[in-house]
């Protein structure tokens, strides 16, 4: 007994609709907390103190966001976060790309042993080196400086691992063809291979910028002056008591305000992330 093509198409259509419905359901579940935070940020605290279901009815206000912008140092904190996150991202991309190319393409003594040592950095939690790092940076007088906020983040074993694996996936025939044209090693790296790693660099850049922008632990320790606060530390410093002072609406507005740049960055680079994760960048 054979199944007609029409029946196959109908079955496939029903299956696609079921999958689409499940994807939509999962998306709604994932977006619900975000929408809830945004809704809370648009309500005055006195209404939320009366009844939490007030979030579902008007009126809404942007007063909480106006209060954030009215904070005297908020733009200084944004500038600090941009300088720290931007510099850390650029330097990590440069160092991870060079190290990844070296591990993937060059032969030198103890290459594998050194690569294993780099990967061991993934197993060391930040808290394990916190005291030693604090003492070293205090001795160097790097606290309350940009270099004190940036340098610890340049140790990026994940970035080296990612770029190494990506360079290894690129056919070596490209190197050999370039060598036949008398290209130097640096020219091969810069002109031939590096442009092929843009998806991986975009992915690494997003992760690095995200981690740096949201980092709270080390900036809280190293940046103790108000003018050296990053946005996360600065926003937290304006809320001395989460249950009182400005209230829940202001707190949620802070979360939205701090997270908006990351969302914009992700939306701009999402196609590179999808390409890198799917492994379709190198053909």
Secondary structure in CASP SS format (residue, H / E / C, confidence):
PFRMAT SS
TARGET T0000
AUTHOR 0000-0000-0000
METHOD secondary structure of the structure
MODEL  1
X C 1.00
X C 1.00
X C 1.00
X C 1.00
X H 1.00
X H 1.00
X H 1.00
X H 1.00
X H 1.00
X H 1.00
X H 1.00
X H 1.00
X H 1.00
X H 1.00
X H 1.00
X H 1.00
X H 1.00
X H 1.00
X H 1.00
X H 1.00
X H 1.00
X H 1.00
X H 1.00
X H 1.00
X H 1.00
X H 1.00
X H 1.00
X H 1.00
X H 1.00
X H 1.00
X H 1.00
X H 1.00
X H 1.00
X H 1.00
X H 1.00
X H 1.00
X H 1.00
X H 1.00
X H 1.00
X H 1.00
X H 1.00
X C 1.00
X C 1.00
X C 1.00
X H 1.00
X H 1.00
X H 1.00
X H 1.00
X H 1.00
X H 1.00
X C 1.00
X H 1.00
X H 1.00
X H 1.00
X H 1.00
X H 1.00
X C 1.00
X C 1.00
X C 1.00
X C 1.00
X C 1.00
X C 1.00
X H 1.00
X H 1.00
X H 1.00
X H 1.00
X H 1.00
X H 1.00
X H 1.00
X C 1.00
X C 1.00
X C 1.00
X C 1.00
X H 1.00
X H 1.00
X H 1.00
X H 1.00
X H 1.00
X H 1.00
X H 1.00
X H 1.00
X H 1.00
X H 1.00
X H 1.00
X H 1.00
X H 1.00
X H 1.00
X H 1.00
X H 1.00
X H 1.00
X H 1.00
X H 1.00
X H 1.00
X H 1.00
X H 1.00
X H 1.00
X H 1.00
X H 1.00
X H 1.00
X H 1.00
X H 1.00
X H 1.00
X H 1.00
X H 1.00
X H 1.00
X C 1.00
X C 1.00
X C 1.00
X C 1.00
X C 1.00
X H 1.00
X H 1.00
X H 1.00
X H 1.00
X H 1.00
X H 1.00
X H 1.00
X H 1.00
X H 1.00
X H 1.00
X H 1.00
X H 1.00
X H 1.00
X C 1.00
X C 1.00
X H 1.00
X H 1.00
X H 1.00
X H 1.00
X H 1.00
X H 1.00
X H 1.00
X H 1.00
X H 1.00
X H 1.00
X H 1.00
X H 1.00
X H 1.00
X H 1.00
X C 1.00
X C 1.00
X C 1.00
X C 1.00
X C 1.00
X C 1.00
X H 1.00
X H 1.00
X H 1.00
X H 1.00
X H 1.00
X H 1.00
X H 1.00
X H 1.00
X H 1.00
X C 1.00
X C 1.00
X H 1.00
X H 1.00
X H 1.00
X H 1.00
X H 1.00
X H 1.00
X H 1.00
X H 1.00
X H 1.00
X H 1.00
X H 1.00
X H 1.00
X H 1.00
X C 1.00
X C 1.00
X C 1.00
X H 1.00
X H 1.00
X H 1.00
X H 1.00
X H 1.00
X H 1.00
X H 1.00
X H 1.00
X C 1.00
X C 1.00
X C 1.00
X C 1.00
X H 1.00
X H 1.00
X H 1.00
X H 1.00
X H 1.00
X H 1.00
X H 1.00
X H 1.00
X H 1.00
X H 1.00
X H 1.00
X H 1.00
X H 1.00
X H 1.00
X H 1.00
X H 1.00
X H 1.00
X H 1.00
X H 1.00
X H 1.00
X H 1.00
X H 1.00
X H 1.00
X H 1.00
X H 1.00
X H 1.00
X H 1.00
X H 1.00
X H 1.00
X H 1.00
X C 1.00
X C 1.00
X H 1.00
X H 1.00
X H 1.00
X H 1.00
X H 1.00
X H 1.00
X C 1.00
X C 1.00
X C 1.00
X H 1.00
X H 1.00
X H 1.00
X C 1.00
X C 1.00
X H 1.00
X H 1.00
X H 1.00
X H 1.00
X H 1.00
X H 1.00
X H 1.00
X C 1.00
X C 1.00
X C 1.00
X C 1.00
X C 1.00
X C 1.00
X C 1.00
X C 1.00
X C 1.00
X C 1.00
X H 1.00
X H 1.00
X H 1.00
X H 1.00
X H 1.00
X H 1.00
X H 1.00
X H 1.00
X H 1.00
X H 1.00
X H 1.00
X H 1.00
X H 1.00
X H 1.00
X H 1.00
X H 1.00
X H 1.00
X H 1.00
X H 1.00
X H 1.00
X H 1.00
X H 1.00
X H 1.00
X H 1.00
X H 1.00
X H 1.00
X H 1.00
X H 1.00
X H 1.00
X H 1.00
X H 1.00
X C 1.00
X C 1.00
X C 1.00
X C 1.00
X C 1.00
END
